Amino acid sequence: MRDAAGKFGSGKNTRRFRLMPGLLRLGSRYPHGLGQPQLLAPDGWPVADSDAYLRAHLRRDDVELVPEGEVSHFDQLPVSVLTTATLDWVQQSLPGVPVDERRFRPNIVVRTPPGTAPFVEDNWLGRTAVIGEGTRIEFVRSSERCVMVNEAQADLPQSSLVLKTISAAHDNRLDALARVLIPGNIALGDPVVFA
């Protein structure tokens, strides 16, 4: 979602993003993998006229749903990987606060064996991995988290405790960011094998 100034809709204001309250209640998808994105209402159903719906929902007359252009929406690197061990730690550290991967917006969630230490992603930095049948990524650094992890979305309520907990325990960092070395298709259940 972009405004007339070319800024992306977000839950924060930065040089590339414009705060648009209510945006995190919406979803989107590419029905056929690529092409024009399709806007989803808070109930998950596609809307007939994305731009008209956005303008009414956000109470702004200058927004539209567009494919990504020359300016990337990525804060840092294109792939964020998070483990179930780290997600479990966050949930255990915040009893009573609903937490799941949506708060952290990873591209890939890796299911780790029981007993895996939280923040195992830190051990991957500087390494490469193959996912599935040949997609190769290189882990570069972790994400510095911002207030977006606190924001309400769908059935997750707003909670300032999420960012405070991550900041106190792990220097405000959570995940492993990667760049794609060899692109390819990946699927649910594909193994992640370190080179």
Beta strands, then each sheet from edge to edge (+ up, - down):
strand 1: 8-10
strand 2: 17-19
strand 3: 27-29
strand 4: 38-40
strand 5: 79-83
strand 6: 108-110
strand 7: 128-131
strand 8: 135-141
strand 9: 176-182
strand 10: 192-194
sheet 1: 1+ 2+
sheet 2: 3+ 4-
sheet 3: 6+ 5+ 9- 8+ 7- 10+
end
